[in-house]
Amino acid sequence: MTLRGYEPTSQPADGDYRLVRMAEDVASWIEYLGLDRVHLVGHDWGAVIGYYVAAIWPERLRSLTTLAVAHPGRLLQEYVRLPSQLAKSWYMFFFQMRGVAEAALARRDYAFIERLWRDWSPGWHLPADEVAALKSTLRRPGVLHAALGYYRAMFDVWSRDAREAQAQLARPIEVSTLALTGALDRCMDTRLHDSAMRSADFVGGMRVVRVENAGHFLHQEKPDEVNGVILDWLQTVA
């Protein structure tokens, strides 16, 4: 499914791209589809949102599978312990520069985005047709601004909604969780999964799988391996 903002009709008038809103969107999708409980799978932002859904509405999930991102409730303290991750996350700070970031990303036909993806998954190249589809999405009205809105909302830590969301994320996750990480990920250091994924935070059970020779987009780089791990695991929690 398309997250809010990535197509023009889903862009909220108030520009609210806080994670708790995304989690509410997912819960609403589940209800709209008439489903009681689902197996939720998410990559990158989808993974972060998945952790929030699992923390706030565990009764809506049968299981949670995340790719590339460890428990967001632990990441800030792990950044301090792993300073190299701060360097990898430079783009998040750059994206806070309103107007400048939009211009830089769109320059030279979104070469900035292609560079990020190459950096994050060394040795792997997104197929040309998918690159074209990605750029076509970003060119749609308001989409680039919305995409950057996710990163800008991250820095909202003082509002009441943000404080409530952090408190909810601090709850133990009751949903069985599978977390996959690419061993070569240069966006979210794979070592974060060694320190930020703590069994005490996952009372419903948790498993971490490291996919060798894969970077940030592990599900696209190693689809057969990643899909096999997920399907095998789902059989144990169905």
Contacts in CASP RR format, 6 or more apart in sequence:
PFRMAT RR
TARGET T0000
AUTHOR 0000-0000-0000
METHOD contacts of the structure
MODEL  1
MTLRGYEPTSQPADGDYRLVRMAEDVASWIEYLGLDRVHLVGHDWGAVIG
YYVAAIWPERLRSLTTLAVAHPGRLLQEYVRLPSQLAKSWYMFFFQMRGV
AEAALARRDYAFIERLWRDWSPGWHLPADEVAALKSTLRRPGVLHAALGY
YRAMFDVWSRDAREAQAQLARPIEVSTLALTGALDRCMDTRLHDSAMRSA
DFVGGMRVVRVENAGHFLHQEKPDEVNGVILDWLQTVA
1 29 0 8 1.000
2 10 0 8 1.000
3 10 0 8 1.000
3 22 0 8 1.000
3 25 0 8 1.000
3 45 0 8 1.000
3 46 0 8 1.000
3 49 0 8 1.000
4 10 0 8 1.000
4 11 0 8 1.000
4 12 0 8 1.000
4 17 0 8 1.000
4 21 0 8 1.000
4 22 0 8 1.000
4 25 0 8 1.000
4 146 0 8 1.000
5 11 0 8 1.000
5 12 0 8 1.000
5 17 0 8 1.000
5 142 0 8 1.000
5 143 0 8 1.000
5 146 0 8 1.000
5 147 0 8 1.000
6 137 0 8 1.000
6 143 0 8 1.000
6 146 0 8 1.000
6 147 0 8 1.000
7 137 0 8 1.000
7 140 0 8 1.000
7 143 0 8 1.000
8 140 0 8 1.000
8 141 0 8 1.000
8 142 0 8 1.000
8 143 0 8 1.000
11 142 0 8 1.000
11 143 0 8 1.000
11 146 0 8 1.000
12 21 0 8 1.000
15 146 0 8 1.000
15 149 0 8 1.000
16 153 0 8 1.000
17 146 0 8 1.000
17 149 0 8 1.000
17 150 0 8 1.000
17 152 0 8 1.000
17 153 0 8 1.000
18 153 0 8 1.000
18 156 0 8 1.000
18 161 0 8 1.000
18 162 0 8 1.000
18 165 0 8 1.000
19 48 0 8 1.000
19 49 0 8 1.000
19 52 0 8 1.000
19 72 0 8 1.000
19 153 0 8 1.000
19 154 0 8 1.000
19 165 0 8 1.000
20 52 0 8 1.000
20 56 0 8 1.000
20 161 0 8 1.000
20 162 0 8 1.000
20 164 0 8 1.000
20 165 0 8 1.000
20 168 0 8 1.000
22 45 0 8 1.000
22 46 0 8 1.000
22 49 0 8 1.000
22 52 0 8 1.000
23 49 0 8 1.000
23 50 0 8 1.000
23 52 0 8 1.000
23 53 0 8 1.000
23 56 0 8 1.000
23 57 0 8 1.000
26 40 0 8 1.000
26 49 0 8 1.000
26 50 0 8 1.000
26 53 0 8 1.000
27 53 0 8 1.000
27 56 0 8 1.000
27 57 0 8 1.000
27 60 0 8 1.000
30 37 0 8 1.000
30 38 0 8 1.000
30 60 0 8 1.000
36 60 0 8 1.000
37 59 0 8 1.000
37 60 0 8 1.000
37 61 0 8 1.000
37 62 0 8 1.000
38 60 0 8 1.000
38 61 0 8 1.000
38 62 0 8 1.000
39 61 0 8 1.000
39 62 0 8 1.000
39 63 0 8 1.000
39 65 0 8 1.000
39 234 0 8 1.000
39 237 0 8 1.000
40 50 0 8 1.000
40 53 0 8 1.000
40 54 0 8 1.000
40 61 0 8 1.000
40 63 0 8 1.000
40 64 0 8 1.000
40 65 0 8 1.000
41 64 0 8 1.000
41 65 0 8 1.000
41 66 0 8 1.000
41 67 0 8 1.000
41 230 0 8 1.000
42 49 0 8 1.000
42 50 0 8 1.000
42 65 0 8 1.000
42 66 0 8 1.000
42 67 0 8 1.000
43 66 0 8 1.000
43 67 0 8 1.000
43 68 0 8 1.000
43 217 0 8 1.000
43 219 0 8 1.000
44 67 0 8 1.000
44 68 0 8 1.000
44 69 0 8 1.000
44 216 0 8 1.000
45 150 0 8 1.000
46 66 0 8 1.000
46 69 0 8 1.000
47 66 0 8 1.000
47 67 0 8 1.000
47 68 0 8 1.000
47 69 0 8 1.000
48 69 0 8 1.000
48 72 0 8 1.000
50 64 0 8 1.000
50 66 0 8 1.000
51 64 0 8 1.000
51 66 0 8 1.000
51 69 0 8 1.000
51 71 0 8 1.000
51 72 0 8 1.000
51 73 0 8 1.000
51 169 0 8 1.000
51 173 0 8 1.000
52 72 0 8 1.000
52 165 0 8 1.000
52 168 0 8 1.000
52 169 0 8 1.000
53 60 0 8 1.000
53 61 0 8 1.000
53 64 0 8 1.000
54 61 0 8 1.000
54 64 0 8 1.000
54 173 0 8 1.000
54 174 0 8 1.000
54 175 0 8 1.000
54 177 0 8 1.000
55 168 0 8 1.000
55 169 0 8 1.000
55 171 0 8 1.000
55 173 0 8 1.000
56 168 0 8 1.000
58 173 0 8 1.000
58 174 0 8 1.000
58 175 0 8 1.000
61 175 0 8 1.000
62 175 0 8 1.000
62 176 0 8 1.000
62 237 0 8 1.000
62 238 0 8 1.000
63 175 0 8 1.000
63 176 0 8 1.000
63 177 0 8 1.000
63 178 0 8 1.000
63 233 0 8 1.000
63 234 0 8 1.000
63 237 0 8 1.000
64 173 0 8 1.000
64 175 0 8 1.000
64 176 0 8 1.000
64 177 0 8 1.000
64 178 0 8 1.000
65 177 0 8 1.000
65 178 0 8 1.000
65 179 0 8 1.000
65 180 0 8 1.000
65 230 0 8 1.000
65 233 0 8 1.000
65 234 0 8 1.000
66 177 0 8 1.000
66 178 0 8 1.000
66 179 0 8 1.000
66 180 0 8 1.000
67 179 0 8 1.000
67 180 0 8 1.000
67 181 0 8 1.000
67 218 0 8 1.000
67 219 0 8 1.000
67 226 0 8 1.000
68 180 0 8 1.000
68 181 0 8 1.000
68 182 0 8 1.000
68 185 0 8 1.000
68 187 0 8 1.000
68 188 0 8 1.000
68 216 0 8 1.000
68 217 0 8 1.000
68 218 0 8 1.000
69 75 0 8 1.000
69 188 0 8 1.000
70 78 0 8 1.000
70 179 0 8 1.000
70 181 0 8 1.000
70 188 0 8 1.000
70 192 0 8 1.000
70 193 0 8 1.000
70 195 0 8 1.000
70 196 0 8 1.000
70 197 0 8 1.000
71 173 0 8 1.000
71 196 0 8 1.000
71 197 0 8 1.000
71 198 0 8 1.000
71 201 0 8 1.000
72 169 0 8 1.000
73 166 0 8 1.000
73 169 0 8 1.000
73 170 0 8 1.000
73 196 0 8 1.000
74 195 0 8 1.000
74 196 0 8 1.000
74 197 0 8 1.000
74 198 0 8 1.000
74 201 0 8 1.000
75 192 0 8 1.000
75 196 0 8 1.000
78 85 0 8 1.000
78 192 0 8 1.000
78 195 0 8 1.000
78 196 0 8 1.000
79 85 0 8 1.000
79 86 0 8 1.000
79 89 0 8 1.000
81 195 0 8 1.000
82 189 0 8 1.000
82 191 0 8 1.000
82 192 0 8 1.000
82 195 0 8 1.000
84 189 0 8 1.000
85 188 0 8 1.000
85 189 0 8 1.000
85 192 0 8 1.000
88 186 0 8 1.000
88 187 0 8 1.000
88 188 0 8 1.000
88 189 0 8 1.000
91 116 0 8 1.000
92 151 0 8 1.000
92 154 0 8 1.000
94 101 0 8 1.000
94 104 0 8 1.000
95 101 0 8 1.000
95 148 0 8 1.000
95 149 0 8 1.000
95 151 0 8 1.000
95 152 0 8 1.000
96 151 0 8 1.000
96 152 0 8 1.000
96 155 0 8 1.000
98 152 0 8 1.000
101 148 0 8 1.000
102 144 0 8 1.000
102 145 0 8 1.000
102 148 0 8 1.000
104 112 0 8 1.000
105 112 0 8 1.000
105 113 0 8 1.000
105 138 0 8 1.000
105 144 0 8 1.000
105 148 0 8 1.000
106 138 0 8 1.000
106 144 0 8 1.000
109 135 0 8 1.000
110 134 0 8 1.000
110 135 0 8 1.000
110 138 0 8 1.000
113 134 0 8 1.000
113 135 0 8 1.000
113 138 0 8 1.000
114 126 0 8 1.000
114 131 0 8 1.000
116 187 0 8 1.000
117 126 0 8 1.000
117 216 0 8 1.000
117 217 0 8 1.000
118 125 0 8 1.000
119 186 0 8 1.000
119 187 0 8 1.000
120 185 0 8 1.000
120 186 0 8 1.000
120 187 0 8 1.000
120 215 0 8 1.000
120 216 0 8 1.000
120 217 0 8 1.000
121 184 0 8 1.000
121 185 0 8 1.000
121 186 0 8 1.000
121 214 0 8 1.000
121 215 0 8 1.000
121 216 0 8 1.000
121 217 0 8 1.000
121 221 0 8 1.000
122 184 0 8 1.000
122 186 0 8 1.000
122 215 0 8 1.000
124 214 0 8 1.000
124 215 0 8 1.000
124 217 0 8 1.000
124 220 0 8 1.000
124 221 0 8 1.000
126 134 0 8 1.000
126 217 0 8 1.000
126 220 0 8 1.000
137 143 0 8 1.000
138 144 0 8 1.000
138 147 0 8 1.000
156 162 0 8 1.000
157 163 0 8 1.000
157 166 0 8 1.000
172 200 0 8 1.000
172 201 0 8 1.000
172 202 0 8 1.000
172 203 0 8 1.000
173 201 0 8 1.000
173 202 0 8 1.000
173 203 0 8 1.000
173 204 0 8 1.000
173 206 0 8 1.000
174 203 0 8 1.000
174 204 0 8 1.000
175 204 0 8 1.000
176 204 0 8 1.000
176 205 0 8 1.000
176 206 0 8 1.000
176 237 0 8 1.000
177 202 0 8 1.000
177 204 0 8 1.000
177 205 0 8 1.000
177 206 0 8 1.000
177 207 0 8 1.000
178 206 0 8 1.000
178 207 0 8 1.000
178 209 0 8 1.000
178 229 0 8 1.000
178 230 0 8 1.000
178 233 0 8 1.000
179 193 0 8 1.000
179 197 0 8 1.000
179 206 0 8 1.000
179 207 0 8 1.000
179 208 0 8 1.000
179 209 0 8 1.000
180 208 0 8 1.000
180 209 0 8 1.000
180 210 0 8 1.000
180 211 0 8 1.000
180 218 0 8 1.000
180 219 0 8 1.000
180 226 0 8 1.000
180 229 0 8 1.000
180 230 0 8 1.000
181 188 0 8 1.000
181 190 0 8 1.000
181 192 0 8 1.000
181 193 0 8 1.000
181 208 0 8 1.000
181 209 0 8 1.000
181 210 0 8 1.000
181 211 0 8 1.000
181 218 0 8 1.000
182 190 0 8 1.000
182 210 0 8 1.000
182 211 0 8 1.000
182 212 0 8 1.000
182 214 0 8 1.000
182 215 0 8 1.000
182 216 0 8 1.000
182 218 0 8 1.000
183 190 0 8 1.000
183 210 0 8 1.000
183 211 0 8 1.000
183 212 0 8 1.000
183 213 0 8 1.000
183 214 0 8 1.000
183 215 0 8 1.000
184 190 0 8 1.000
184 213 0 8 1.000
184 214 0 8 1.000
184 215 0 8 1.000
185 214 0 8 1.000
185 215 0 8 1.000
185 216 0 8 1.000
185 218 0 8 1.000
186 215 0 8 1.000
186 216 0 8 1.000
187 215 0 8 1.000
187 216 0 8 1.000
188 216 0 8 1.000
190 210 0 8 1.000
193 208 0 8 1.000
193 210 0 8 1.000
194 208 0 8 1.000
197 206 0 8 1.000
197 208 0 8 1.000
199 205 0 8 1.000
199 206 0 8 1.000
207 233 0 8 1.000
209 229 0 8 1.000
211 218 0 8 1.000
211 222 0 8 1.000
211 225 0 8 1.000
211 226 0 8 1.000
211 229 0 8 1.000
213 221 0 8 1.000
213 222 0 8 1.000
214 221 0 8 1.000
214 222 0 8 1.000
214 225 0 8 1.000
214 226 0 8 1.000
215 221 0 8 1.000
218 226 0 8 1.000
219 226 0 8 1.000
219 227 0 8 1.000
END
